Amino acid sequence: MPNIKLLYMYRDGGNYKNHGEAIFANPDDVDIEEATKNIKSILFDGEWFYVNEWGLKDLHFETWDNEIDHTWHEFVALEPTDEPVTDMRTFKTFLEGIYFPS
């Protein structure tokens, strides 16, 4: 069973982008299509989330413009990968944390 790569990004008010990813082990064999559908159902406006609530690396730029910048990140996709794990949570544990935050 392959690992799962979560792709996300920060897009500032000027449309400059920082891309990020997290790779999770998937020992529970969570279905990527089902997980994608469920994740999209909890995003605000179908795309956005607060990176700190998901326990992911913040991708904001060093400079900040209060007039146009915002605090949320954009979910891009999930994909299978054979790349090594970069996040010590299993994918199922990650999902439980975003569906039912403590």
C-alpha positions, 0 to 999 in steps of 0.5 A: 500500500503506497503512502499518501501525499497531501499537496497544498499551497499558500496563495497571497493577495498578489497571487504569488504561491508557495507550495507544500506537501506532507507524506503520510503512511497509509497502513489502514489503506484509506481510499484516496478518492473517498478521503478527497471527497471528505476533505473537500466537504470540510473546506471553507468555500470548497478550497481553504483551510487553516494550516495550524488546525491541520498541523501542517507547515505554514507556507506564508511569505515573510512579507505581509500586506494587511490590505490583500493577504489572508491567513488560509491555505488551499488544498490542492490534492491527494496522491499515492506515492512511494516517497518516504513519510515526512509526517509521523501521523498515519493518514487515518490519524491525520484525517481524524484530527481534521474531521474532529479537531480537539 
